[in-house]
Amino acid sequence: MQHSRSLVNRMLRAARLEIALYEEVEADTRATIPALWVVVIASVAAGIGSGITGIVADKGAIFFLWGLLGGVAAALIGWVAWAGITYFLGTTILKGPRTSATWGELLRTIGFAQSPNVLKIISFIPFIGWLINLGASIWVLIATVIGVRQALDVSTGRAIAVCILGWLIYFVLGLLIAFLFGVTLRS
């Protein structure tokens, strides 16, 4: 079956967890820029939802703008870093017998796995906004495992291990960077 290569169509297929989509973008070297756009669109949607929540909480338009810009920047940096970490882990320490991957393949599959985050645009809805955020985050996690599995050509269990170990490394690096720049967890 021939599928449209439009960005929206690919995002919908990624959100539906279609394995064929993850194989398609893994192989399509022209899908790296569209994957970047998925990350931008998803982070803007999440930023709008969060920003509306901030405006309702009387934090002001500056909070909204800085949150939006900071969120997009953090999402792009996080996407590149996460793809690098999973590439390293998945092609060295946790390499499977059939693993043959590039960093670009992981950028593309992980980028498209962010598609469900578009739902976070409605996370400002009182009482259920946190559920929308949680649901979208879990959905993205599942999509990421599928994307990592397809890009690395490993079992689901090995893909989960790559994601868990990768998340731990990502988290520790984030704390280290926050510490180096003097960011504290206190208010």
N, CA and C atoms as an extended XYZ file, in Angstrom:
561
Properties=species:S:1:pos:R:3:atomname:S:1:resname:S:1:resid:I:1 pbc="F F F"
N         0.844       -1.185        0.000 N   MET     1
C         0.000        0.000        0.000 CA  MET     1
C         0.884        1.242        0.000 C   MET     1
N         0.631        2.161       -0.915 N   GLN     2
C         1.400        3.391       -1.005 CA  GLN     2
C         0.859        4.415       -0.011 C   GLN     2
N         1.738        4.965        0.802 N   HIS     3
C         1.330        5.966        1.782 CA  HIS     3
C         1.821        7.340        1.356 C   HIS     3
N         1.046        8.341        1.688 N   SER     4
C         1.447        9.713        1.442 CA  SER     4
C         2.648       10.041        2.317 C   SER     4
N         3.555       10.817        1.785 N   ARG     5
C         4.733       11.217        2.544 CA  ARG     5
C         4.557       12.609        3.146 C   ARG     5
N         3.315       13.102        3.188 N   SER     6
C         3.100       14.409        3.791 CA  SER     6
C         3.427       14.335        5.275 C   SER     6
N         3.839       15.454        5.823 N   LEU     7
C         4.238       15.495        7.225 CA  LEU     7
C         3.085       15.097        8.140 C   LEU     7
N         1.903       15.640        7.897 N   VAL     8
C         0.752       15.329        8.750 CA  VAL     8
C         0.420       13.841        8.670 C   VAL     8
N         0.434       13.290        7.463 N   ASN     9
C         0.148       11.863        7.305 CA  ASN     9
C         1.165       11.019        8.060 C   ASN     9
N         2.425       11.375        7.941 N   ARG    10
C         3.463       10.617        8.646 CA  ARG    10
C         3.319       10.759       10.162 C   ARG    10
N         2.970       11.944       10.621 N   MET    11
C         2.776       12.141       12.064 CA  MET    11
C         1.623       11.283       12.579 C   MET    11
N         0.535       11.234       11.817 N   LEU    12
C        -0.607       10.403       12.216 CA  LEU    12
C        -0.222        8.930       12.249 C   LEU    12
N         0.523        8.494       11.256 N   ARG    13
C         0.967        7.098       11.221 CA  ARG    13
C         1.918        6.799       12.376 C   ARG    13
N         2.783        7.750       12.704 N   ALA    14
C         3.697        7.569       13.843 CA  ALA    14
C         2.901        7.465       15.133 C   ALA    14
N         1.892        8.323       15.276 N   ALA    15
C         1.051        8.294       16.482 CA  ALA    15
C         0.236        7.008       16.564 C   ALA    15
N        -0.115        6.447       15.415 N   ARG    16
C        -0.836        5.161       15.406 CA  ARG    16
C         0.110        3.986       15.639 C   ARG    16
N         1.380        4.301       15.839 N   LEU    17
C         2.420        3.301       16.130 CA  LEU    17
C         2.598        2.302       14.990 C   LEU    17
N         2.457        2.793       13.753 N   GLU    18
C         2.626        1.938       12.577 CA  GLU    18
C         4.106        1.626       12.384 C   GLU    18
N         4.444        0.373       12.538 N   ILE    19
C         5.839       -0.051       12.401 CA  ILE    19
C         6.379        0.313       11.023 C   ILE    19
N         5.534        0.188        9.989 N   ALA    20
C         5.968        0.511        8.627 CA  ALA    20
C         6.422        1.962        8.514 C   ALA    20
N         5.796        2.870        9.253 N   LEU    21
C         6.207        4.271        9.220 CA  LEU    21
C         7.614        4.421        9.781 C   LEU    21
N         7.890        3.753       10.892 N   TYR    22
C         9.213        3.862       11.511 CA  TYR    22
C        10.287        3.257       10.607 C   TYR    22
N         9.965        2.183        9.906 N   GLU    23
C        10.899        1.605        8.931 CA  GLU    23
C        11.108        2.575        7.761 C   GLU    23
N        10.014        3.213        7.341 N   GLU    24
C        10.056        4.152        6.216 CA  GLU    24
C        10.955        5.345        6.523 C   GLU    24
N        10.758        5.982        7.681 N   VAL    25
C        11.568        7.166        8.000 CA  VAL    25
C        12.997        6.782        8.370 C   VAL    25
N        13.177        5.576        8.891 N   GLU    26
C        14.542        5.099        9.162 CA  GLU    26
C        15.339        5.068        7.860 C   GLU    26
N        14.726        4.566        6.802 N   ALA    27
C        15.409        4.397        5.519 CA  ALA    27
C        15.465        5.671        4.680 C   ALA    27
N        14.570        6.610        4.914 N   ASP    28
C        14.453        7.820        4.090 CA  ASP    28
C        15.339        8.932        4.648 C   ASP    28
N        16.518        9.093        4.072 N   THR    29
C        17.444       10.116        4.575 CA  THR    29
C        16.888       11.535        4.400 C   THR    29
N        15.903       11.701        3.539 N   ARG    30
C        15.273       13.016        3.371 CA  ARG    30
C        14.263       13.317        4.476 C   ARG    30
N        14.033       12.370        5.372 N   ALA    31
C        13.046       12.558        6.445 CA  ALA    31
C        13.642       13.174        7.709 C   ALA    31
N        14.923       13.543        7.687 N   THR    32
C        15.531       14.139        8.886 CA  THR    32
C        14.952       15.525        9.159 C   THR    32
N        14.831       16.354        8.139 N   ILE    33
C        14.255       17.697        8.338 CA  ILE    33
C        12.784       17.590        8.735 C   ILE    33
N        11.982       16.744        8.084 N   PRO    34
C        10.613       16.564        8.578 CA  PRO    34
C        10.570       16.089       10.035 C   PRO    34
N        11.502       15.227       10.449 N   ALA    35
C        11.544       14.788       11.851 CA  ALA    35
C        11.823       15.977       12.770 C   ALA    35
N        12.707       16.870       12.328 N   LEU    36
C        12.972       18.097       13.086 CA  LEU    36
C        11.687       18.909       13.219 C   LEU    36
N        10.930       19.019       12.138 N   TRP    37
C         9.673       19.769       12.181 CA  TRP    37
C         8.664       19.125       13.122 C   TRP    37
N         8.659       17.803       13.190 N   VAL    38
C         7.769       17.125       14.141 CA  VAL    38
C         8.126       17.549       15.560 C   VAL    38
N         9.419       17.561       15.876 N   VAL    39
C         9.867       17.968       17.213 CA  VAL    39
C         9.456       19.411       17.490 C   VAL    39
N         9.625       20.293       16.511 N   VAL    40
C         9.245       21.704       16.687 CA  VAL    40
C         7.736       21.831       16.875 C   VAL    40
N         6.954       21.202       16.012 N   ILE    41
C         5.488       21.286       16.100 CA  ILE    41
C         5.000       20.750       17.438 C   ILE    41
N         5.522       19.588       17.847 N   ALA    42
C         5.098       18.980       19.114 CA  ALA    42
C         5.480       19.859       20.297 C   ALA    42
N         6.669       20.453       20.261 N   SER    43
C         7.084       21.295       21.390 CA  SER    43
C         6.327       22.620       21.408 C   SER    43
N         5.995       23.161       20.242 N   VAL    44
C         5.175       24.380       20.199 CA  VAL    44
C         3.785       24.075       20.751 C   VAL    44
N         3.212       22.952       20.358 N   ALA    45
C         1.888       22.567       20.875 CA  ALA    45
C         1.925       22.425       22.392 C   ALA    45
N         2.945       21.735       22.902 N   ALA    46
C         3.077       21.574       24.354 CA  ALA    46
C         3.296       22.923       25.025 C   ALA    46
N         4.083       23.779       24.387 N   GLY    47
C         4.337       25.110       24.939 CA  GLY    47
C         3.091       25.974       24.977 C   GLY    47
N         2.255       25.869       23.962 N   ILE    48
C         0.996       26.626       23.948 CA  ILE    48
C         0.094       26.151       25.079 C   ILE    48
N        -0.039       24.838       25.221 N   GLY    49
C        -0.862       24.302       26.313 CA  GLY    49
C        -0.358       24.741       27.672 C   GLY    49
N         0.945       24.647       27.864 N   SER    50
C         1.556       25.061       29.126 CA  SER    50
C         1.439       26.570       29.321 C   SER    50
N         1.634       27.309       28.236 N   GLY    51
C         1.554       28.766       28.313 CA  GLY    51
C         0.164       29.258       28.668 C   GLY    51
N        -0.858       28.639       28.098 N   ILE    52
C        -2.234       29.011       28.440 CA  ILE    52
C        -2.486       28.733       29.912 C   ILE    52
N        -1.964       27.600       30.402 N   THR    53
C        -2.088       27.291       31.830 CA  THR    53
C        -1.442       28.396       32.656 C   THR    53
N        -0.278       28.860       32.228 N   GLY    54
C         0.418       29.935       32.936 CA  GLY    54
C        -0.336       31.248       32.905 C   GLY    54
N        -0.934       31.566       31.772 N   ILE    55
C        -1.710       32.806       31.667 CA  ILE    55
C        -2.932       32.737       32.568 C   ILE    55
N        -3.602       31.582       32.567 N   VAL    56
C        -4.765       31.397       33.442 CA  VAL    56
C        -4.348       31.538       34.905 C   VAL    56
N        -3.144       31.066       35.226 N   ALA    57
C        -2.626       31.168       36.599 CA  ALA    57
C        -2.033       32.548       36.868 C   ALA    57
N        -2.244       33.482       35.940 N   ASP    58
C        -1.822       34.871       36.079 CA  ASP    58
C        -0.302       35.032       36.129 C   ASP    58
N         0.398       34.219       35.350 N   LYS    59
C         1.856       34.346       35.287 CA  LYS    59
C         2.291       35.299       34.176 C   LYS    59
N         1.364       35.689       33.311 N   GLY    60
C         1.641       36.700       32.308 CA  GLY    60
C         2.127       36.170       30.971 C   GLY    60
N         2.110       37.079       29.998 N   ALA    61
C         2.475       36.740       28.626 CA  ALA    61
C         3.967       36.454       28.483 C   ALA    61
N         4.801       37.097       29.291 N   ILE    62
C         6.246       36.843       29.223 CA  ILE    62
C         6.535       35.387       29.586 C   ILE    62
N         5.841       34.877       30.616 N   PHE    63
C         5.977       33.468       31.001 CA  PHE    63
C         5.649       32.583       29.805 C   PHE    63
N         4.571       32.929       29.109 N   PHE    64
C         4.131       32.168       27.943 CA  PHE    64
C         5.207       32.178       26.860 C   PHE    64
N         5.714       33.360       26.528 N   LEU    65
C         6.691       33.503       25.453 CA  LEU    65
C         8.005       32.801       25.782 C   LEU    65
N         8.529       33.034       26.979 N   TRP    66
C         9.782       32.388       27.379 CA  TRP    66
C         9.611       30.875       27.464 C   TRP    66
N         8.470       30.442       27.966 N   GLY    67
C         8.201       29.008       28.037 CA  GLY    67
C         8.160       28.370       26.661 C   GLY    67
N         7.544       29.081       25.726 N   LEU    68
C         7.438       28.576       24.362 CA  LEU    68
C         8.811       28.495       23.702 C   LEU    68
N         9.565       29.578       23.755 N   LEU    69
C        10.890       29.602       23.134 CA  LEU    69
C        11.849       28.631       23.812 C   LEU    69
N        11.839       28.644       25.142 N   GLY    70
C        12.700       27.727       25.891 CA  GLY    70
C        12.324       26.281       25.655 C   GLY    70
N        11.024       26.021       25.557 N   GLY    71
C        10.548       24.661       25.317 CA  GLY    71
C        10.981       24.122       23.966 C   GLY    71
N        10.906       24.962       22.935 N   VAL    72
C        11.334       24.535       21.598 CA  VAL    72
C        12.840       24.276       21.597 C   VAL    72
N        13.606       25.196       22.181 N   ALA    73
C        15.066       25.013       22.238 CA  ALA    73
C        15.427       23.744       23.005 C   ALA    73
N        14.799       23.544       24.156 N   ALA    74
C        15.082       22.347       24.966 CA  ALA    74
C        14.684       21.073       24.225 C   ALA    74
N        13.560       21.113       23.514 N   ALA    75
C        13.106       19.932       22.770 CA  ALA    75
C        14.094       19.572       21.662 C   ALA    75
N        14.587       20.572       20.947 N   LEU    76
C        15.539       20.306       19.865 CA  LEU    76
C        16.867       19.775       20.405 C   LEU    76
N        17.371       20.406       21.459 N   ILE    77
C        18.620       19.939       22.073 CA  ILE    77
C        18.425       18.533       22.634 C   ILE    77
N        17.301       18.318       23.308 N   GLY    78
C        17.008       17.005       23.874 CA  GLY    78
C        16.891       15.929       22.814 C   GLY    78
N        16.265       16.255       21.689 N   TRP    79
C        16.102       15.305       20.586 CA  TRP    79
C        17.460       14.867       20.040 C   TRP    79
N        18.331       15.840       19.790 N   VAL    80
C        19.662       15.540       19.260 CA  VAL    80
C        20.470       14.729       20.278 C   VAL    80
N        20.430       15.150       21.544 N   ALA    81
C        21.173       14.439       22.596 CA  ALA    81
C        20.636       13.024       22.788 C   ALA    81
N        19.315       12.893       22.844 N   TRP    82
C        18.700       11.583       23.054 CA  TRP    82
C        19.051       10.634       21.910 C   TRP    82
N        19.002       11.131       20.676 N   ALA    83
C        19.364       10.294       19.528 CA  ALA    83
C        20.829        9.869       19.618 C   ALA    83
N        21.692       10.779       20.051 N   GLY    84
C        23.108       10.448       20.199 CA  GLY    84
C        23.352        9.399       21.266 C   GLY    84
N        22.689        9.554       22.399 N   ILE    85
C        22.844        8.590       23.499 CA  ILE    85
C        22.326        7.217       23.082 C   ILE    85
N        21.139        7.181       22.480 N   THR    86
C        20.583        5.883       22.078 CA  THR    86
C        21.409        5.260       20.958 C   THR    86
N        21.943        6.091       20.076 N   TYR    87
C        22.817        5.569       19.019 CA  TYR    87
C        24.046        4.913       19.642 C   TYR    87
N        24.696        5.620       20.559 N   PHE    88
C        25.893        5.075       21.204 CA  PHE    88
C        25.582        3.768       21.931 C   PHE    88
N        24.556        3.800       22.775 N   LEU    89
C        24.213        2.596       23.549 CA  LEU    89
C        23.790        1.442       22.646 C   LEU    89
N        22.958        1.759       21.666 N   GLY    90
C        22.390        0.718       20.819 CA  GLY    90
C        23.344        0.130       19.805 C   GLY    90
N        24.437        0.833       19.514 N   THR    91
C        25.399        0.298       18.542 CA  THR    91
C        26.685       -0.181       19.206 C   THR    91
N        26.762       -0.046       20.530 N   THR    92
C        27.959       -0.516       21.239 CA  THR    92
C        27.567       -1.449       22.386 C   THR    92
N        27.248       -0.890       23.516 N   ILE    93
C        27.004       -1.648       24.748 CA  ILE    93
C        25.837       -2.622       24.616 C   ILE    93
N        24.732       -2.169       24.036 N   LEU    94
C        23.523       -3.001       23.940 CA  LEU    94
C        23.220       -3.421       22.498 C   LEU    94
N        24.249       -3.501       21.706 N   LYS    95
C        24.104       -3.866       20.293 CA  LYS    95
C        23.520       -5.273       20.154 C   LYS    95
N        22.587       -5.405       19.231 N   GLY    96
C        22.010       -6.712       18.936 CA  GLY    96
C        22.771       -7.379       17.800 C   GLY    96
N        22.482       -8.644       17.532 N   PRO    97
C        23.203       -9.370       16.479 CA  PRO    97
C        22.956       -8.811       15.073 C   PRO    97
N        21.820       -8.131       14.858 N   ARG    98
C        21.488       -7.573       13.538 CA  ARG    98
C        21.614       -6.057       13.495 C   ARG    98
N        22.146       -5.447       14.544 N   THR    99
C        22.188       -3.987       14.620 CA  THR    99
C        23.105       -3.391       13.563 C   THR    99
N        22.533       -2.492       12.802 N   SER   100
C        23.266       -1.692       11.830 CA  SER   100
C        22.489       -0.390       11.728 C   SER   100
N        22.969        0.634       12.408 N   ALA   101
C        22.202        1.881       12.464 CA  ALA   101
C        23.125        3.078       12.336 C   ALA   101
N        22.521        4.194       11.957 N   THR   102
C        23.238        5.471       11.943 CA  THR   102
C        22.543        6.415       12.918 C   THR   102
N        23.251        7.465       13.281 N   TRP   103
C        22.675        8.481       14.158 CA  TRP   103
C        21.461        9.113       13.480 C   TRP   103
N        21.537        9.312       12.171 N   GLY   104
C        20.423        9.894       11.428 CA  GLY   104
C        19.163        9.047       11.491 C   GLY   104
N        19.327        7.727       11.443 N   GLU   105
C        18.163        6.842       11.546 CA  GLU   105
C        17.467        7.024       12.892 C   GLU   105
N        18.252        7.166       13.944 N   LEU   106
C        17.660        7.386       15.269 CA  LEU   106
C        17.053        8.778       15.374 C   LEU   106
N        17.699        9.788       14.781 N   LEU   107
C        17.096       11.130       14.766 CA  LEU   107
C        15.708       11.076       14.134 C   LEU   107
N        15.589       10.376       13.024 N   ARG   108
C        14.317       10.334       12.300 CA  ARG   108
C        13.252        9.554       13.060 C   ARG   108
N        13.586        8.368       13.538 N   THR   109
C        12.559        7.568       14.220 CA  THR   109
C        12.153        8.197       15.546 C   THR   109
N        13.122        8.719       16.291 N   ILE   110
C        12.806        9.359       17.576 CA  ILE   110
C        12.060       10.671       17.348 C   ILE   110
N        12.424       11.393       16.295 N   GLY   111
C        11.716       12.636       15.980 CA  GLY   111
C        10.245       12.391       15.694 C   GLY   111
N         9.955       11.418       14.847 N   PHE   112
C         8.559       11.114       14.533 CA  PHE   112
C         7.816       10.532       15.723 C   PHE   112
N         8.538        9.899       16.634 N   ALA   113
C         7.901        9.355       17.845 CA  ALA   113
C         7.337       10.458       18.739 C   ALA   113
N         7.741       11.702       18.519 N   GLN   114
C         7.232       12.828       19.307 CA  GLN   114
C         5.832       13.267       18.880 C   GLN   114
N         5.310       12.705       17.808 N   SER   115
C         4.010       13.119       17.258 CA  SER   115
C         2.880       13.208       18.279 C   SER   115
N         2.699       12.239       19.183 N   PRO   116
C         1.590       12.345       20.143 CA  PRO   116
C         1.670       13.563       21.065 C   PRO   116
N         2.843       14.177       21.185 N   ASN   117
C         2.966       15.359       22.043 CA  ASN   117
C         2.140       16.540       21.542 C   ASN   117
N         1.659       16.474       20.306 N   VAL   118
C         0.788       17.533       19.780 CA  VAL   118
C        -0.464       17.665       20.648 C   VAL   118
N        -0.895       16.571       21.249 N   LEU   119
C        -2.084       16.605       22.114 CA  LEU   119
C        -1.904       17.511       23.327 C   LEU   119
N        -0.670       17.794       23.687 N   LYS   120
C        -0.417       18.636       24.859 CA  LYS   120
C        -0.891       20.075       24.655 C   LYS   120
N        -1.289       20.422       23.445 N   ILE   121
C        -1.826       21.759       23.196 CA  ILE   121
C        -3.102       21.987       24.005 C   ILE   121
N        -3.795       20.904       24.368 N   ILE   122
C        -5.029       21.048       25.157 CA  ILE   122
C        -4.809       20.693       26.630 C   ILE   122
N        -3.562       20.701       27.049 N   SER   123
C        -3.257       20.351       28.444 CA  SER   123
C        -3.672       21.433       29.439 C   SER   123
N        -4.140       22.561       28.943 N   PHE   124
C        -4.601       23.641       29.823 CA  PHE   124
C        -5.998       23.370       30.390 C   PHE   124
N        -6.687       22.367       29.882 N   ILE   125
C        -8.057       22.086       30.324 CA  ILE   125
C        -8.043       21.723       31.806 C   ILE   125
N        -8.791       22.471       32.606 N   PRO   126
C        -8.794       22.217       34.054 CA  PRO   126
C        -9.193       20.781       34.389 C   PRO   126
N        -8.594       20.263       35.413 N   PHE   127
C        -8.861       18.942       35.997 CA  PHE   127
C        -8.345       17.765       35.171 C   PHE   127
N        -8.286       17.895       33.847 N   ILE   128
C        -7.806       16.767       33.044 CA  ILE   128
C        -6.515       17.078       32.288 C   ILE   128
N        -6.044       18.304       32.372 N   GLY   129
C        -4.819       18.682       31.661 CA  GLY   129
C        -3.636       17.806       32.017 C   GLY   129
N        -3.508       17.495       33.297 N   TRP   130
C        -2.389       16.649       33.726 CA  TRP   130
C        -2.522       15.238       33.155 C   TRP   130
N        -3.765       14.757       32.990 N   LEU   131
C        -3.985       13.434       32.391 CA  LEU   131
C        -3.613       13.435       30.904 C   LEU   131
N        -3.923       14.535       30.237 N   ILE   132
C        -3.559       14.671       28.827 CA  ILE   132
C        -2.038       14.643       28.696 C   ILE   132
N        -1.345       15.404       29.552 N   ASN   133
C         0.122       15.403       29.545 CA  ASN   133
C         0.682       14.015       29.812 C   ASN   133
N         0.155       13.355       30.823 N   LEU   134
C         0.623       12.019       31.181 CA  LEU   134
C         0.373       11.029       30.044 C   LEU   134
N        -0.836       11.051       29.504 N   GLY   135
C        -1.171       10.139       28.411 CA  GLY   135
C        -0.291       10.353       27.189 C   GLY   135
N        -0.092       11.614       26.809 N   ALA   136
C         0.758       11.909       25.651 CA  ALA   136
C         2.195       11.473       25.916 C   ALA   136
N         2.676       11.686       27.130 N   SER   137
C         4.051       11.298       27.473 CA  SER   137
C         4.242        9.785       27.414 C   SER   137
N         3.280        9.037       27.919 N   ILE   138
C         3.359        7.568       27.859 CA  ILE   138
C         3.301        7.102       26.405 C   ILE   138
N         2.425        7.725       25.628 N   TRP   139
C         2.290        7.404       24.213 CA  TRP   139
C         3.618        7.641       23.486 C   TRP   139
N         4.264        8.784       23.769 N   VAL   140
C         5.558        9.099       23.161 CA  VAL   140
C         6.610        8.076       23.588 C   VAL   140
N         6.579        7.672       24.843 N   LEU   141
C         7.528        6.668       25.327 CA  LEU   141
C         7.380        5.359       24.542 C   LEU   141
N         6.150        4.922       24.349 N   ILE   142
C         5.898        3.690       23.586 CA  ILE   142
C         6.366        3.861       22.140 C   ILE   142
N         6.041        5.007       21.541 N   ALA   143
C         6.465        5.276       20.165 CA  ALA   143
C         7.989        5.317       20.062 C   ALA   143
N         8.639        5.868       21.074 N   THR   144
C        10.100        5.940       21.076 CA  THR   144
C        10.715        4.546       21.135 C   THR   144
N        10.170        3.690       21.970 N   VAL   145
C        10.675        2.307       22.041 CA  VAL   145
C        10.529        1.638       20.671 C   VAL   145
N         9.395        1.849       20.016 N   ILE   146
C         9.189        1.269       18.680 CA  ILE   146
C        10.202        1.847       17.694 C   ILE   146
N        10.382        3.168       17.727 N   GLY   147
C        11.347        3.807       16.829 CA  GLY   147
C        12.768        3.319       17.056 C   GLY   147
N        13.165        3.204       18.313 N   VAL   148
C        14.508        2.716       18.649 CA  VAL   148
C        14.656        1.259       18.209 C   VAL   148
N        13.635        0.462       18.464 N   ARG   149
C        13.670       -0.947       18.064 CA  ARG   149
C        13.864       -1.085       16.554 C   ARG   149
N        13.098       -0.301       15.787 N   GLN   150
C        13.178       -0.405       14.335 CA  GLN   150
C        14.506        0.134       13.814 C   GLN   150
N        14.988        1.229       14.369 N   ALA   151
C        16.246        1.810       13.891 CA  ALA   151
C        17.440        0.916       14.204 C   ALA   151
N        17.423        0.295       15.379 N   LEU   152
C        18.554       -0.542       15.796 CA  LEU   152
C        18.412       -2.002       15.378 C   LEU   152
N        17.233       -2.375       14.882 N   ASP   153
C        16.960       -3.771       14.513 CA  ASP   153
C        17.251       -4.712       15.680 C   ASP   153
N        16.626       -4.397       16.812 N   VAL   154
C        16.787       -5.199       18.027 CA  VAL   154
C        15.414       -5.638       18.523 C   VAL   154
N        15.409       -6.486       19.540 N   SER   155
C        14.153       -6.928       20.147 CA  SER   155
C        13.531       -5.784       20.939 C   SER   155
N        12.257       -5.932       21.251 N   THR   156
C        11.576       -4.921       22.065 CA  THR   156
C        12.249       -4.804       23.426 C   THR   156
N        12.618       -5.924       24.023 N   GLY   157
C        13.289       -5.903       25.325 CA  GLY   157
C        14.589       -5.132       25.288 C   GLY   157
N        15.379       -5.341       24.239 N   ARG   158
C        16.650       -4.619       24.116 CA  ARG   158
C        16.394       -3.130       23.866 C   ARG   158
N        15.365       -2.813       23.084 N   ALA   159
C        15.020       -1.404       22.846 CA  ALA   159
C        14.599       -0.729       24.148 C   ALA   159
N        13.840       -1.432       24.975 N   ILE   160
C        13.443       -0.888       26.284 CA  ILE   160
C        14.685       -0.661       27.140 C   ILE   160
N        15.621       -1.616       27.126 N   ALA   161
C        16.858       -1.468       27.904 CA  ALA   161
C        17.659       -0.259       27.423 C   ALA   161
N        17.759       -0.075       26.107 N   VAL   162
C        18.462        1.085       25.550 CA  VAL   162
C        17.790        2.369       26.026 C   VAL   162
N        16.457        2.399       25.992 N   CYS   163
C        15.717        3.600       26.398 CA  CYS   163
C        15.864        3.880       27.892 C   CYS   163
N        15.797        2.847       28.723 N   ILE   164
C        15.925        3.055       30.174 CA  ILE   164
C        17.331        3.534       30.519 C   ILE   164
N        18.352        2.834       30.026 N   LEU   165
C        19.726        3.243       30.312 CA  LEU   165
C        20.005        4.615       29.710 C   LEU   165
N        19.500        4.838       28.505 N   GLY   166
C        19.669        6.142       27.862 CA  GLY   166
C        19.020        7.254       28.653 C   GLY   166
N        17.818        6.996       29.180 N   TRP   167
C        17.136        8.012       29.979 CA  TRP   167
C        17.933        8.320       31.237 C   TRP   167
N        18.480        7.300       31.881 N   LEU   168
C        19.280        7.528       33.090 CA  LEU   168
C        20.503        8.392       32.783 C   LEU   168
N        21.186        8.093       31.695 N   ILE   169
C        22.349        8.895       31.293 CA  ILE   169
C        21.912       10.315       30.965 C   ILE   169
N        20.836       10.454       30.227 N   TYR   170
C        20.293       11.764       29.846 CA  TYR   170
C        19.937       12.577       31.088 C   TYR   170
N        19.309       11.923       32.068 N   PHE   171
C        18.905       12.578       33.308 CA  PHE   171
C        20.126       13.050       34.091 C   PHE   171
N        21.120       12.191       34.235 N   VAL   172
C        22.335       12.552       34.975 CA  VAL   172
C        23.073       13.686       34.267 C   VAL   172
N        23.172       13.622       32.946 N   LEU   173
C        23.808       14.711       32.201 CA  LEU   173
C        23.046       16.019       32.390 C   LEU   173
N        21.716       15.941       32.389 N   GLY   174
C        20.897       17.136       32.622 CA  GLY   174
C        21.148       17.737       33.989 C   GLY   174
N        21.234       16.887       35.006 N   LEU   175
C        21.542       17.376       36.359 CA  LEU   175
C        22.924       18.001       36.413 C   LEU   175
N        23.897       17.372       35.759 N   LEU   176
C        25.255       17.900       35.735 CA  LEU   176
C        25.293       19.269       35.064 C   LEU   176
N        24.618       19.400       33.936 N   ILE   177
C        24.566       20.687       33.236 CA  ILE   177
C        23.877       21.733       34.102 C   ILE   177
N        22.766       21.352       34.731 N   ALA   178
C        22.061       22.285       35.620 CA  ALA   178
C        22.978       22.722       36.758 C   ALA   178
N        23.724       21.787       37.327 N   PHE   179
C        24.648       22.103       38.417 CA  PHE   179
C        25.745       23.049       37.934 C   PHE   179
N        26.307       22.764       36.754 N   LEU   180
C        27.379       23.599       36.215 CA  LEU   180
C        26.914       25.020       35.929 C   LEU   180
N        25.659       25.174       35.553 N   PHE   181
C        25.129       26.499       35.253 CA  PHE   181
C        24.435       27.137       36.448 C   PHE   181
N        24.525       26.487       37.595 N   GLY   182
C        23.997       27.069       38.827 CA  GLY   182
C        22.495       27.010       38.977 C   GLY   182
N        21.838       26.129       38.242 N   VAL   183
C        20.394       25.982       38.371 CA  VAL   183
C        20.123       25.109       39.586 C   VAL   183
N        19.214       25.551       40.445 N   THR   184
C        18.881       24.756       41.627 CA  THR   184
C        17.465       24.234       41.511 C   THR   184
N        17.175       23.240       42.307 N   LEU   185
C        15.831       22.673       42.318 CA  LEU   185
C        14.946       23.362       43.345 C   LEU   185
N        15.520       24.291       44.113 N   ARG   186
C        14.732       25.029       45.110 CA  ARG   186
C        14.054       26.219       44.456 C   ARG   186
N        12.962       26.684       45.105 N   SER   187
C        12.298       27.873       44.568 CA  SER   187
C        12.831       29.122       45.197 C   SER   187
